[in-house]
Amino acid sequence: MTRSNARIIGASMLAVGVLLLCALPLAAQDNNTYIQHATRFAVSPPLRELAKLPQQPHYGFHEANPIRRIPKRTVGLAS
């Protein structure tokens, strides 16, 4: 087998491999599609009226305590 034949076979195998990898997502999709239609609809107030509503209180948030640094010990020379 010559080098040119080996290159052709190698390139062909690479192309087939890439095509197989591209086909994997198609094979992974299931055909159990379930479509559910809307049962109710609602109408919200206009945005200009929503902006006038009072803000809801935020619970559980507070200022963080300041970080206290631990001083490093001074290390003497090893004997």
Short mmCIF file of the C-alpha atoms (twelve columns), coordinates in Angstrom:
data_MODEL
# 
_entry.id   MODEL 
# 
loop_
_atom_site.group_PDB 
_atom_site.id 
_atom_site.type_symbol 
_atom_site.label_atom_id 
_atom_site.label_alt_id 
_atom_site.label_comp_id 
_atom_site.label_asym_id 
_atom_site.label_seq_id 
_atom_site.Cartn_x 
_atom_site.Cartn_y 
_atom_site.Cartn_z 
_atom_site.pdbx_PDB_model_num 
ATOM 1  C CA . MET A 1  0.000   0.000  0.000  1 
ATOM 2  C CA . THR A 2  1.448   3.343  -1.001 1 
ATOM 3  C CA . ARG A 3  1.303   6.539  0.990  1 
ATOM 4  C CA . SER A 4  -1.241  8.141  -1.324 1 
ATOM 5  C CA . ASN A 5  -3.582  5.163  -0.946 1 
ATOM 6  C CA . ALA A 6  -3.150  5.293  2.839  1 
ATOM 7  C CA . ARG A 7  -3.988  9.016  2.843  1 
ATOM 8  C CA . ILE A 8  -7.103  8.444  0.743  1 
ATOM 9  C CA . ILE A 9  -8.286  5.642  3.025  1 
ATOM 10 C CA . GLY A 10 -7.508  7.705  6.131  1 
ATOM 11 C CA . ALA A 11 -9.354  10.746 4.786  1 
ATOM 12 C CA . SER A 12 -12.320 8.563  3.822  1 
ATOM 13 C CA . MET A 13 -12.472 7.033  7.293  1 
ATOM 14 C CA . LEU A 14 -12.283 10.488 8.851  1 
ATOM 15 C CA . ALA A 15 -15.119 11.750 6.643  1 
ATOM 16 C CA . VAL A 16 -17.294 8.748  7.517  1 
ATOM 17 C CA . GLY A 17 -16.552 9.269  11.210 1 
ATOM 18 C CA . VAL A 18 -17.540 12.935 11.037 1 
ATOM 19 C CA . LEU A 19 -20.764 12.065 9.249  1 
ATOM 20 C CA . LEU A 20 -21.602 9.457  11.889 1 
ATOM 21 C CA . LEU A 21 -20.941 11.963 14.682 1 
ATOM 22 C CA . CYS A 22 -23.184 14.512 12.978 1 
ATOM 23 C CA . ALA A 23 -25.994 11.943 12.773 1 
ATOM 24 C CA . LEU A 24 -25.896 11.150 16.511 1 
ATOM 25 C CA . PRO A 25 -28.099 14.065 17.645 1 
ATOM 26 C CA . LEU A 26 -30.761 12.982 15.146 1 
ATOM 27 C CA . ALA A 27 -30.746 9.466  16.524 1 
ATOM 28 C CA . ALA A 28 -30.929 10.752 20.113 1 
ATOM 29 C CA . GLN A 29 -34.201 12.632 19.581 1 
ATOM 30 C CA . ASP A 30 -37.269 10.774 20.728 1 
ATOM 31 C CA . ASN A 31 -40.567 10.727 18.870 1 
ATOM 32 C CA . ASN A 32 -42.702 10.987 22.018 1 
ATOM 33 C CA . THR A 33 -43.686 14.602 21.399 1 
ATOM 34 C CA . TYR A 34 -46.506 15.839 23.634 1 
ATOM 35 C CA . ILE A 35 -48.272 19.075 22.699 1 
ATOM 36 C CA . GLN A 36 -50.362 20.764 25.360 1 
ATOM 37 C CA . HIS A 37 -52.671 23.622 24.442 1 
ATOM 38 C CA . ALA A 38 -53.469 26.557 26.708 1 
ATOM 39 C CA . THR A 39 -56.400 26.040 29.048 1 
ATOM 40 C CA . ARG A 40 -56.741 29.605 30.409 1 
ATOM 41 C CA . PHE A 41 -55.687 33.119 29.488 1 
ATOM 42 C CA . ALA A 42 -55.192 36.155 31.711 1 
ATOM 43 C CA . VAL A 43 -54.731 39.858 31.143 1 
ATOM 44 C CA . SER A 44 -52.297 41.765 33.340 1 
ATOM 45 C CA . PRO A 45 -52.633 45.474 34.130 1 
ATOM 46 C CA . PRO A 46 -50.770 47.908 31.852 1 
ATOM 47 C CA . LEU A 47 -47.116 48.502 32.694 1 
ATOM 48 C CA . ARG A 48 -47.767 52.114 33.632 1 
ATOM 49 C CA . GLU A 49 -49.998 50.871 36.459 1 
ATOM 50 C CA . LEU A 50 -47.635 48.112 37.522 1 
ATOM 51 C CA . ALA A 51 -44.873 50.668 38.119 1 
ATOM 52 C CA . LYS A 52 -47.112 52.418 40.687 1 
ATOM 53 C CA . LEU A 53 -47.522 49.300 42.837 1 
ATOM 54 C CA . PRO A 54 -45.595 49.328 46.137 1 
ATOM 55 C CA . GLN A 55 -42.385 47.318 46.224 1 
ATOM 56 C CA . GLN A 56 -42.597 44.043 48.094 1 
ATOM 57 C CA . PRO A 57 -40.337 43.848 51.171 1 
ATOM 58 C CA . HIS A 58 -37.115 41.890 50.790 1 
ATOM 59 C CA . TYR A 59 -36.538 39.544 53.689 1 
ATOM 60 C CA . GLY A 60 -33.306 37.822 54.630 1 
ATOM 61 C CA . PHE A 61 -30.871 40.321 53.124 1 
ATOM 62 C CA . HIS A 62 -28.454 42.199 55.351 1 
ATOM 63 C CA . GLU A 63 -25.085 43.854 55.287 1 
ATOM 64 C CA . ALA A 64 -22.190 41.415 55.455 1 
ATOM 65 C CA . ASN A 65 -19.844 41.523 58.404 1 
ATOM 66 C CA . PRO A 66 -16.466 43.042 57.575 1 
ATOM 67 C CA . ILE A 67 -13.680 40.575 56.827 1 
ATOM 68 C CA . ARG A 68 -11.251 40.211 59.718 1 
ATOM 69 C CA . ARG A 69 -7.809  39.271 58.494 1 
ATOM 70 C CA . ILE A 70 -5.719  36.831 60.538 1 
ATOM 71 C CA . PRO A 71 -2.195  38.197 60.906 1 
ATOM 72 C CA . LYS A 72 0.585   35.958 59.604 1 
ATOM 73 C CA . ARG A 73 3.178   34.705 62.032 1 
ATOM 74 C CA . THR A 74 6.740   35.598 61.403 1 
ATOM 75 C CA . VAL A 75 8.806   32.498 60.760 1 
ATOM 76 C CA . GLY A 76 12.458  32.377 61.673 1 
ATOM 77 C CA . LEU A 77 15.229  30.815 59.648 1 
ATOM 78 C CA . ALA A 78 15.352  27.015 59.638 1 
ATOM 79 C CA . SER A 79 18.542  25.513 61.034 1 
# 
